[in-house]
Amino acid sequence: MRIKDWDNNLKLRLGGEFAYNLIFWAFFPFLSIYFAASFGKGWAGILLMLSQSLSVVANLLGGYCSDRFGRKRMMVLAAAGQAIGYGLFAFSSLPSVSLPLAGFFGFTLASFCGALYWPASQAMVADVVPEEHRSGVFAVFYTSANIAVVFGPLIGSLTYSNNLSPTLFAACALCTLLFVVLGRSLKETLPVSVAGRFKADAGQPWYSFLSAQLRDYRVIATDRVFLLFIIAGVLLSQTFMQLDLLLPVFINETVHTTNLFAFGDWDLTVTSQQLFGIIVSENGLFVALFTVVVTKWMLAYRDRVVFVSGALFYALGIALFGHMSTFWGFTIAVVVFTLAELISAGPQMTFVSRLAPEHMRGQYFAASSLRFTLGRTIAPLAIPLSSAIGFEWTFWLLTAIAVLSAVLYYVMFNVYEKK
């Protein structure tokens, strides 16, 4: 399915989300360094866990509300909330103001609203795209996001000097623009059958939606296959989320400068922050170049093979990261890490859309993203853990967790094939 044949909603989102992702990735990879410098590694890990625990709540709420109030309304409200959050963060990080705690609250608000946005945006794809084309559409969105990952960290590595405010102000302005454009141009895609289901509940007390939400998520939790999918995903996220959490701290503390190239008496040397920006950009570049190719390649294999092999490559990648100290060593590790990412991305979203009943699509996508929101809640523990047991043992522990997730995926497909 070619982009020119897409629904106009998807074309609009593709452009807007690419611009937002470009700005986001110019500052996001450096947040753990910023918060560690402001609060210390221990408090930075705890505060990031707190921020992401609120995103878990927002994610589940966003799934229900996207089915209850519509995809468009939730996406527009979320964009407005992100604009306010990034505005507060930007103002608080100005050198003349320097209020890191207020900045943390701004970041938390933006993360909360981002978690509200995601389930509605994913459900919209499932609403307007036939099942046989969904993997391709998800892959294009994933590729777009990773093109932004190529350039965003490079921009950030050049502009970051303990002052995030210019980039954060740009994020605030872009989210404001996204709020206006989505509000004016986006069309609602909520299926009539789903809207009718919720209209039948009109006139109920305000708190009834909470009990209904808990009831629906309890139904999801009884789906053994989906529950195993979530648990394995949360464990696996402890591995791949360290690219933005533990790895920048690790490189900042263990690699002060390194040579990229050397010719005779001439060499190209970069700082630890620039090295990290290059590594993240490499990851984005490889994903942008090879997502569609690898997604098509994976269609030749059973889902069991795809899921398990992806987890095992993640295990190998994180193990390599913990034992590298040069640019080329980190490049080898990021190649393995990216291959794991490419193997897993498209097929997992297609798997969720296959499991989800039409009237609970938003909630299934919201629950599936617990792999990321709940995973990101736990993942910052790796930062203070590295202080307690050292970087080497922390990376080995993350490797073991990735292997465990591969085992759970194997068990999941045994249950799935027996249904």
matplotlib code that plots the C-alpha trace (Angstrom):
import matplotlib.pyplot as plt

x = [0.0, 1.7, 1.6, -0.4, -3.2, -3.3, -6.1, -5.5, -5.4, -2.4, -0.6, -1.2, 0.1, 3.1, 4.4, 3.5, 4.9, 8.1, 8.7, 7.9, 10.2, 13.0, 12.9, 12.2, 15.3, 17.5, 17.1, 15.7, 18.9, 20.6, 17.9, 19.5, 22.8, 20.9, 18.9, 21.9, 23.9, 21.0, 19.9, 22.6, 22.3, 20.2, 17.6, 17.6, 16.6, 13.9, 12.4, 12.4, 10.6, 8.0, 7.5, 7.0, 4.7, 2.3, 2.6, 1.4, -1.8, -2.1, -1.6, -4.4, -6.7, -5.8, -6.8, -10.2, -10.8, -9.9, -12.6, -15.0, -14.5, -12.8, -9.3, -9.1, -10.2, -7.6, -4.8, -5.6, -5.8, -2.6, -0.7, -1.9, -0.7, 2.7, 3.0, 2.4, 4.7, 7.6, 7.0, 7.4, 10.5, 12.1, 11.5, 12.8, 16.0, 17.0, 20.4, 19.0, 16.1, 17.6, 14.8, 15.5, 12.5, 10.1, 11.6, 11.1, 7.4, 7.2, 8.8, 6.4, 3.4, 4.6, 5.3, 1.8, 0.2, 2.4, 1.1, -2.5, -1.7, -0.2, -3.2, -5.4, -2.9, -2.3, -6.0, -6.5, -4.2, -6.2, -9.4, -8.6, -6.1, -7.0, -5.3, -3.2, -1.6, -1.1, 2.4, 3.6, 1.9, 3.3, 6.7, 6.5, 5.6, 8.5, 10.9, 9.8, 10.4, 13.8, 14.8, 14.2, 16.4, 19.2, 19.3, 17.9, 20.7, 23.3, 21.7, 21.5, 25.1, 26.3, 23.9, 23.7, 26.0, 24.1, 21.4, 18.3, 16.1, 16.4, 15.4, 12.7, 11.2, 11.2, 9.4, 6.8, 6.2, 5.9, 3.4, 1.4, 1.4, 0.4, -2.4, -3.8, -3.3, -4.8, -7.8, -8.6, -7.7, -7.9, -11.1, -12.6, -12.2, -13.8, -16.0, -19.8, -20.2, -17.7, -19.3, -22.7, -21.5, -20.5, -23.6, -25.6, -23.9, -24.8, -26.2, -24.2, -22.4, -18.9, -17.2, -18.9, -16.3, -13.6, -15.3, -16.1, -12.4, -11.2, -13.7, -12.5, -8.9, -9.7, -11.0, -7.8, -5.8, -7.6, -6.3, -3.3, -1.6, -1.8, -0.7, 2.4, 3.0, 2.9, 5.1, 7.7, 7.6, 8.1, 11.2, 12.6, 12.1, 14.6, 17.2, 16.4, 15.4, 18.9, 20.0, 18.5, 19.0, 22.1, 24.2, 24.6, 25.6, 28.0, 29.7, 29.8, 31.7, 33.9, 34.8, 36.0, 37.2, 37.7, 39.0, 36.6, 39.3, 43.0, 45.2, 48.9, 49.2, 45.5, 42.7, 39.0, 38.3, 34.9, 33.8, 31.6, 28.4, 29.2, 30.0, 26.7, 24.8, 26.5, 25.6, 22.0, 22.0, 23.6, 20.7, 18.2, 19.9, 20.0, 16.4, 15.4, 17.3, 16.3, 13.0, 10.8, 13.4, 13.7, 9.9, 9.3, 12.1, 10.4, 7.2, 8.9, 9.2, 6.7, 5.9, 7.4, 10.8, 10.6, 9.7, 12.3, 15.1, 14.5, 14.8, 18.0, 19.6, 18.7, 20.5, 23.6, 23.5, 23.3, 26.1, 28.3, 27.5, 28.8, 32.2, 33.0, 35.0, 35.7, 33.6, 33.9, 33.2, 30.0, 29.1, 29.3, 27.1, 24.5, 24.3, 23.3, 21.0, 19.3, 18.8, 16.9, 14.8, 14.0, 13.0, 10.6, 8.9, 6.3, 5.3, 4.5, 2.0, 0.4, 0.1, -1.7, -4.2, -4.9, -5.7, -7.8, -11.7, -12.9, -14.7, -11.6, -8.9, -7.9, -7.6, -5.6, -3.2, -3.0, -2.4, 0.2, 2.1, 2.5, 5.6, 7.0, 5.3, 5.6, 9.0, 10.2, 9.0, 11.3, 14.2, 15.7, 16.6, 19.6, 21.2, 21.4, 22.0, 25.2, 26.5, 25.8, 27.1, 29.1, 28.4, 29.7, 27.3, 24.4, 24.9, 25.1, 21.9, 20.1, 21.4, 19.9, 16.5, 16.4, 17.1, 14.2, 11.9, 12.8, 11.7, 8.4, 7.7, 8.3, 5.8, 3.3, 3.2, 2.7, -0.4, -1.5, -1.3, -3.4, -6.3]
y = [0.0, 3.2, 6.4, 8.2, 5.7, 6.4, 8.0, 11.8, 11.5, 9.2, 11.6, 14.5, 12.6, 11.3, 14.8, 16.3, 13.5, 13.4, 17.1, 16.5, 13.5, 15.4, 18.0, 15.4, 13.4, 16.5, 16.7, 13.3, 11.3, 13.8, 13.9, 11.3, 13.2, 16.4, 15.0, 13.0, 16.3, 18.1, 15.6, 12.8, 9.4, 7.9, 10.7, 10.9, 7.2, 7.6, 10.7, 9.2, 6.1, 8.4, 10.2, 7.1, 5.5, 8.4, 7.7, 4.1, 5.5, 8.0, 5.2, 3.0, 6.1, 7.2, 3.8, 3.9, 7.6, 7.1, 4.4, 6.5, 10.1, 9.5, 9.3, 13.0, 14.5, 12.6, 13.4, 17.2, 17.4, 15.4, 17.8, 20.8, 19.2, 18.4, 22.1, 23.3, 20.7, 21.4, 25.2, 24.8, 22.6, 25.1, 28.0, 26.1, 25.1, 28.7, 29.4, 32.6, 30.6, 27.1, 25.3, 21.6, 20.3, 22.5, 21.3, 17.7, 18.5, 19.9, 16.8, 14.6, 16.5, 16.2, 12.5, 12.0, 13.7, 11.7, 8.5, 9.8, 10.4, 7.1, 4.7, 6.9, 7.3, 3.6, 2.8, 5.2, 3.2, 0.0, 1.9, 3.0, 0.4, -3.2, -5.8, -7.1, -3.6, -2.7, -4.1, -1.9, 1.2, 0.7, 0.1, 3.5, 5.3, 3.5, 4.4, 8.1, 8.2, 6.7, 9.2, 11.8, 9.7, 10.0, 13.8, 14.7, 13.4, 14.8, 18.2, 17.7, 16.6, 19.8, 22.1, 20.5, 22.2, 21.8, 24.1, 22.3, 25.4, 26.4, 22.9, 22.6, 25.9, 24.6, 21.4, 23.6, 25.7, 22.6, 20.9, 24.1, 24.0, 20.3, 21.1, 23.7, 21.6, 18.4, 20.3, 21.9, 19.1, 15.7, 13.6, 11.3, 7.6, 6.0, 3.1, 3.7, 0.4, 1.4, 4.9, 3.4, 1.0, 3.9, 6.1, 3.4, 4.3, 8.0, 9.5, 7.3, 8.8, 10.3, 7.5, 4.8, 5.1, 4.2, 0.9, 0.2, 0.8, -1.5, -4.1, -4.0, -4.1, -7.1, -8.8, -8.0, -9.4, -12.7, -13.1, -15.4, -14.9, -11.1, -11.1, -13.1, -10.7, -7.8, -9.4, -10.5, -7.0, -5.3, -7.4, -6.9, -3.1, -3.2, -3.9, -1.6, 1.4, 1.6, 3.1, 6.3, 5.8, 3.8, 4.0, 7.8, 7.8, 4.8, 6.6, 9.9, 8.3, 5.8, 7.4, 11.0, 11.3, 8.8, 8.8, 8.2, 8.2, 8.7, 9.4, 9.9, 12.8, 13.8, 12.4, 13.1, 13.1, 13.5, 13.9, 11.4, 13.4, 13.7, 10.0, 9.1, 11.4, 9.6, 6.1, 7.0, 8.5, 5.3, 3.4, 5.7, 5.6, 1.8, 1.6, 4.2, 2.4, -1.2, -1.3, -2.0, -4.5, -6.5, -6.3, -8.0, -10.5, -11.4, -12.3, -15.5, -16.7, -17.8, -15.2, -17.5, -17.4, -13.6, -12.8, -15.2, -14.3, -10.5, -11.0, -13.0, -10.4, -7.7, -9.8, -10.0, -6.3, -5.2, -7.6, -6.0, -2.5, -3.2, -4.2, -1.5, 1.7, 2.8, 4.2, 1.2, -1.2, 0.7, 0.6, -3.2, -3.3, -0.9, -3.0, -6.0, -3.9, -2.4, -5.8, -6.9, -3.7, -4.3, -7.9, -7.0, -3.7, -4.3, -7.9, -7.0, -4.3, -6.6, -9.3, -6.8, -5.8, -9.5, -10.2, -7.0, -7.1, -4.1, -2.5, -2.7, -1.7, 1.5, -0.4, -3.3, -0.9, 1.1, -2.1, -3.3, -0.1, -1.1, -2.8, 0.7, 2.8, 0.2, -0.9, 2.7, 3.0, 0.2, 0.9, 3.9, 1.6, 0.6, 4.0, 3.8, 0.0, 0.7, 2.7, -0.1, -3.2, -1.5, -1.1, -4.6, -6.5, -4.3, -5.0, -8.8, -8.6, -6.8, -9.5, -12.2, -10.4, -10.3, -14.0, -14.6, -12.5, -14.9, -17.8, -16.1, -15.4, -19.1, -20.1, -17.5, -19.0, -22.5, -21.1, -19.2, -22.2, -24.3, -21.8]
z = [0.0, -1.2, 0.8, -2.0, -1.4, 2.4, 4.2, 4.5, 8.3, 8.1, 5.6, 8.0, 11.0, 9.1, 8.4, 11.8, 13.8, 11.9, 12.7, 16.3, 16.5, 15.0, 17.8, 20.5, 19.6, 19.7, 23.5, 24.7, 24.6, 26.9, 29.6, 31.7, 31.7, 32.5, 35.4, 36.7, 36.8, 38.4, 41.1, 41.1, 39.6, 42.4, 42.5, 38.7, 38.4, 41.1, 39.5, 36.0, 37.4, 39.0, 35.8, 33.8, 36.4, 35.7, 32.0, 32.6, 34.1, 31.2, 28.7, 30.0, 30.4, 26.8, 25.4, 27.1, 26.2, 22.6, 22.3, 24.4, 23.1, 19.7, 18.3, 17.1, 20.4, 22.4, 20.0, 19.9, 23.7, 24.1, 21.7, 23.8, 27.0, 25.5, 24.4, 28.0, 29.5, 27.2, 27.7, 31.4, 31.0, 28.6, 30.9, 33.9, 32.2, 31.2, 32.8, 34.4, 36.0, 36.6, 38.3, 37.6, 39.7, 37.9, 34.6, 35.8, 36.4, 32.9, 31.4, 33.4, 32.0, 28.5, 29.0, 30.5, 27.5, 25.1, 26.6, 26.0, 22.3, 21.4, 21.8, 19.8, 17.0, 16.7, 16.9, 14.0, 11.8, 12.6, 11.9, 8.3, 7.1, 6.1, 8.1, 5.2, 4.8, 8.5, 8.8, 5.9, 7.3, 10.8, 9.2, 7.3, 10.5, 12.3, 9.4, 9.6, 13.3, 12.9, 10.1, 12.9, 15.2, 12.6, 12.6, 16.0, 18.2, 15.8, 16.2, 20.0, 20.3, 18.7, 20.6, 24.0, 26.5, 29.8, 28.3, 26.8, 26.7, 23.0, 21.8, 24.4, 23.3, 19.7, 21.0, 22.7, 19.5, 17.4, 19.7, 19.6, 15.8, 15.9, 18.2, 15.8, 12.6, 14.1, 15.5, 12.1, 9.6, 11.3, 10.7, 13.3, 12.5, 15.5, 14.2, 14.4, 16.2, 18.9, 19.3, 19.6, 22.3, 24.5, 23.7, 25.4, 28.6, 28.4, 31.6, 33.9, 36.9, 36.1, 38.0, 36.0, 33.2, 35.7, 36.8, 33.1, 32.2, 35.0, 33.9, 30.3, 31.2, 33.5, 30.4, 28.6, 31.5, 31.2, 27.7, 28.5, 25.2, 25.4, 29.1, 28.2, 25.4, 27.8, 30.4, 27.9, 26.3, 29.7, 30.4, 26.9, 27.2, 30.1, 27.4, 24.5, 26.6, 28.0, 24.7, 26.1, 29.8, 31.0, 27.8, 27.8, 31.5, 30.8, 27.8, 29.7, 32.6, 30.8, 27.5, 27.7, 24.1, 21.2, 17.7, 14.8, 12.1, 11.9, 8.9, 9.7, 12.0, 11.5, 13.5, 14.1, 17.9, 19.5, 23.1, 25.0, 24.3, 20.6, 20.5, 22.1, 19.6, 16.7, 18.1, 18.5, 15.0, 13.6, 15.2, 13.5, 10.2, 10.1, 11.1, 8.5, 5.7, 6.5, 8.3, 5.2, 3.9, 7.1, 7.7, 4.3, 5.0, 8.3, 6.5, 5.4, 9.0, 11.6, 14.3, 16.9, 15.2, 14.7, 18.3, 19.9, 17.6, 18.1, 21.9, 21.5, 19.3, 21.9, 24.5, 22.3, 21.6, 25.2, 26.2, 23.5, 24.6, 28.1, 26.8, 24.2, 24.6, 21.0, 18.2, 16.1, 19.0, 19.7, 16.0, 16.0, 19.0, 17.5, 14.3, 16.4, 18.5, 15.5, 13.8, 16.9, 16.7, 13.0, 13.5, 16.2, 15.3, 12.5, 13.4, 17.0, 16.1, 13.6, 16.3, 18.6, 15.9, 15.2, 18.8, 19.5, 19.0, 17.1, 20.0, 22.2, 19.7, 21.6, 24.9, 23.4, 21.8, 25.1, 27.1, 24.5, 25.0, 28.7, 27.3, 26.9, 29.6, 32.4, 31.0, 31.1, 34.6, 35.7, 33.3, 35.1, 38.0, 35.9, 36.5, 40.4, 40.0, 38.0, 41.0, 43.4, 41.4, 38.6, 34.9, 33.9, 36.1, 35.2, 31.5, 32.2, 34.2, 31.3, 29.0, 31.2, 31.3, 27.5, 27.3, 29.8, 27.5, 24.6, 26.7, 27.6, 23.9, 23.1, 25.9, 24.6, 21.1, 22.6, 24.3, 21.2, 18.9, 21.3, 21.3]

ax = plt.figure().add_subplot(projection="3d")
ax.plot(x, y, z, "-o")
ax.set_aspect("equal")
plt.show()
